[in-house]
Structures are given as structure tokens and as C-alpha cells.
Amino acid sequence: MWLRAGRIGRPHGLDGSFHVTGALPLLLPEGGEVALGEGGEVRLIERRAGHDARLILRLEGCRDRATAEALRGTELLVARAQAPPLQADEWWAEELEGCRVRDGARPVGVVTRLQALPSCELLEVQRDGSGPDAAPLLVPLVGDAVRAVDVERREIDIDLGFLGEG
């Protein structure tokens, strides 16, 4: 399994360095390896600068501004096996996307993505069915809204009542 670690942004300087957009700094240590997109070449992170909110990297083989510009927009992926361990109540977005969501025995929908906000992360759930109730449901990843997450069974139990829909 590959984890999305960020996307190559605009070049920084002349040495092949670039800004990383949507970076997950924990996955991008100097000396670590990243794949350039799905099935792409794996490269070593030779330089890490900036700070977690404005990360700057240079990859092996990227020696000038033109090369960095040519890679702009490329997704950076890290092998799940290389990722640091998470706490018991933490998950990677890739583990939650595609999980079935229910409220007890009542089916609700499927997680389409995880959104990071300053205060918490949200599950974006595509509801089952169609009509006005089919609009995506946003579920904050907090204990009052999420009763249980079972990534092995690919299921998440939520409390629609807490979300004002019960």
C-alpha cells in the first residue's frame, strides 16, 4: 500500500529543490524514499529544508530548476511499510477511504476522502441512494461522532444523532 505524502509544487532556487504542497512531513524525512506517482520511479530525498508548513525537498537526480519544474504536480508516494507507527486511534487516509459507513445497523454510505481542517479531520461520506439526502455527509473524526473504526473489516460506525440527522 502506498501513502500520499504530498505533491511537487513550484521550484525553489536553482539546485532542483521544490516546495511540497499538501505535505505530510512525517512521511518525508531526509534520506527517505518516495515514488513519483503510482508505479513511478523511486527516489531518495537528498535535501529537506523549510519547515513542516512550507516543506522544501530535493530528490536524487533532480539537479536544476528545469527538472524540478518538469516534475511539478507529480504526487509523492511513500510505501506503507516505511511509514512510522501511528497511535491506536490514528489512521492513514488511505486506510479510511472506501470504508463502509453505518449508524448501528443502518447503512449510510462510503468514505470518499479525508479532509484535514485546523481543528480536526473530516470523513467525506458519499451517501447511499439518490435524491436530496444523497449530498455528501461530513463526519468529524471525534469520539462523539465516530463510535468505532474497523479498518480490517473496512467499516466505520457513526452516530447520526450527534450529527443532527438521527
KASULQUI-V361030 format. One record per residue. RES is the residue in one small letter. SS is DSSP state (H for helix, E for strand, C for the rest). PHI is phi in whole degrees, -180 to 180 (none if undefined). D_LAST is the distance of its C-alpha to the last C-alpha in whole Angstrom. Layout:
res->RES ss->SS phi->PHI d_last->D_LAST
res->RES ss->SS phi->PHI d_last->D_LAST
//
This chain:
res->m ss->C phi->none d_last->36
res->w ss->E phi->-106 d_last->36
res->l ss->E phi->-109 d_last->34
res->r ss->E phi->-74 d_last->34
res->a ss->E phi->-108 d_last->36
res->g ss->E phi->149 d_last->37
res->r ss->E phi->-137 d_last->39
res->i ss->E phi->-69 d_last->42
res->g ss->E phi->-103 d_last->43
res->r ss->E phi->-69 d_last->46
res->p ss->E phi->-61 d_last->49
res->h ss->C phi->-129 d_last->50
res->g ss->C phi->77 d_last->54
res->l ss->C phi->-110 d_last->56
res->d ss->C phi->-91 d_last->56
res->g ss->C phi->96 d_last->53
res->s ss->C phi->-74 d_last->50
res->f ss->E phi->-151 d_last->47
res->h ss->E phi->-78 d_last->44
res->v ss->E phi->-112 d_last->41
res->t ss->E phi->-95 d_last->38
res->g ss->C phi->61 d_last->34
res->a ss->C phi->-69 d_last->36
res->l ss->C phi->-107 d_last->35
res->p ss->H phi->-53 d_last->38
res->l ss->H phi->-57 d_last->37
res->l ss->H phi->-91 d_last->38
res->l ss->C phi->-124 d_last->41
res->p ss->C phi->-80 d_last->44
res->e ss->C phi->-60 d_last->48
res->g ss->C phi->92 d_last->49
res->g ss->C phi->-78 d_last->46
res->e ss->E phi->-116 d_last->46
res->v ss->E phi->-133 d_last->43
res->a ss->E phi->-98 d_last->43
res->l ss->E phi->-89 d_last->44
res->g ss->C phi->77 d_last->41
res->e ss->C phi->-59 d_last->40
res->g ss->C phi->70 d_last->43
res->g ss->C phi->-82 d_last->45
res->e ss->C phi->-61 d_last->48
res->v ss->E phi->-96 d_last->47
res->r ss->E phi->-131 d_last->49
res->l ss->E phi->-84 d_last->49
res->i ss->E phi->-82 d_last->48
res->e ss->E phi->-86 d_last->52
res->r ss->E phi->-143 d_last->51
res->r ss->E phi->-133 d_last->48
res->a ss->E phi->-141 d_last->48
res->g ss->E phi->74 d_last->46
res->h ss->E phi->-140 d_last->43
res->d ss->C phi->-55 d_last->39
res->a ss->C phi->-79 d_last->38
res->r ss->E phi->-141 d_last->41
res->l ss->E phi->-72 d_last->42
res->i ss->E phi->-125 d_last->45
res->l ss->E phi->-129 d_last->47
res->r ss->E phi->-134 d_last->50
res->l ss->E phi->-103 d_last->50
res->e ss->C phi->-52 d_last->53
res->g ss->C phi->86 d_last->55
res->c ss->C phi->-106 d_last->53
res->r ss->C phi->-107 d_last->57
res->d ss->C phi->-148 d_last->56
res->r ss->H phi->-61 d_last->54
res->a ss->H phi->-63 d_last->55
res->t ss->H phi->-66 d_last->53
res->a ss->H phi->-63 d_last->50
res->e ss->H phi->-64 d_last->50
res->a ss->H phi->-66 d_last->50
res->l ss->H phi->-90 d_last->47
res->r ss->C phi->-52 d_last->45
res->g ss->C phi->92 d_last->41
res->t ss->C phi->-73 d_last->42
res->e ss->E phi->-77 d_last->39
res->l ss->E phi->-100 d_last->40
res->l ss->E phi->-119 d_last->39
res->v ss->E phi->-125 d_last->39
res->a ss->E phi->-63 d_last->39
res->r ss->H phi->-54 d_last->37
res->a ss->H phi->-64 d_last->39
res->q ss->H phi->-89 d_last->41
res->a ss->C phi->-74 d_last->38
res->p ss->C phi->-68 d_last->38
res->p ss->C phi->-67 d_last->35
res->l ss->C phi->-104 d_last->32
res->q ss->C phi->-70 d_last->30
res->a ss->C phi->-60 d_last->28
res->d ss->C phi->-106 d_last->25
res->e ss->C phi->-121 d_last->26
res->w ss->C phi->-142 d_last->26
res->w ss->C phi->-81 d_last->28
res->a ss->H phi->-54 d_last->26
res->e ss->H phi->-63 d_last->28
res->e ss->H phi->-75 d_last->27
res->l ss->H phi->-92 d_last->23
res->e ss->C phi->-64 d_last->24
res->g ss->C phi->93 d_last->23
res->c ss->C phi->-69 d_last->21
res->r ss->E phi->-75 d_last->18
res->v ss->E phi->-115 d_last->15
res->r ss->E phi->-143 d_last->12
res->d ss->E phi->-116 d_last->9
res->g ss->C phi->65 d_last->11
res->a ss->C phi->-90 d_last->13
res->r ss->E phi->-82 d_last->11
res->p ss->E phi->-67 d_last->13
res->v ss->E phi->-116 d_last->12
res->g ss->E phi->167 d_last->15
res->v ss->E phi->-133 d_last->18
res->v ss->E phi->-70 d_last->19
res->t ss->E phi->-99 d_last->22
res->r ss->E phi->-167 d_last->23
res->l ss->E phi->-112 d_last->23
res->q ss->E phi->-109 d_last->23
res->a ss->E phi->-96 d_last->25
res->l ss->C phi->-115 d_last->25
res->p ss->C phi->-60 d_last->27
res->s ss->C phi->-91 d_last->24
res->c ss->C phi->-167 d_last->22
res->e ss->E phi->-104 d_last->22
res->l ss->E phi->-119 d_last->19
res->l ss->E phi->-88 d_last->18
res->e ss->E phi->-95 d_last->18
res->v ss->E phi->-113 d_last->16
res->q ss->E phi->-83 d_last->17
res->r ss->E phi->-70 d_last->15
res->d ss->C phi->-71 d_last->16
res->g ss->C phi->88 d_last->17
res->s ss->C phi->-138 d_last->18
res->g ss->C phi->95 d_last->18
res->p ss->H phi->-64 d_last->16
res->d ss->H phi->-80 d_last->13
res->a ss->H phi->-86 d_last->15
res->a ss->C phi->-61 d_last->16
res->p ss->C phi->-55 d_last->16
res->l ss->E phi->-103 d_last->13
res->l ss->E phi->-102 d_last->14
res->v ss->E phi->-118 d_last->13
res->p ss->E phi->-68 d_last->16
res->l ss->C phi->-82 d_last->18
res->v ss->C phi->-129 d_last->17
res->g ss->C phi->-57 d_last->17
res->d ss->C phi->-70 d_last->13
res->a ss->C phi->-95 d_last->12
res->v ss->E phi->-115 d_last->14
res->r ss->E phi->-78 d_last->14
res->a ss->E phi->-157 d_last->17
res->v ss->E phi->-125 d_last->20
res->d ss->E phi->-125 d_last->22
res->v ss->C phi->-70 d_last->24
res->e ss->C phi->-65 d_last->27
res->r ss->C phi->-88 d_last->24
res->r ss->C phi->63 d_last->23
res->e ss->E phi->-134 d_last->19
res->i ss->E phi->-131 d_last->16
res->d ss->E phi->-102 d_last->14
res->i ss->E phi->-119 d_last->11
res->d ss->C phi->-113 d_last->8
res->l ss->C phi->-63 d_last->5
res->g ss->C phi->-61 d_last->4
res->f ss->C phi->-63 d_last->7
res->l ss->C phi->-84 d_last->7
res->g ss->C phi->81 d_last->6
res->e ss->C phi->-121 d_last->4
res->g ss->C phi->-90 d_last->0
//
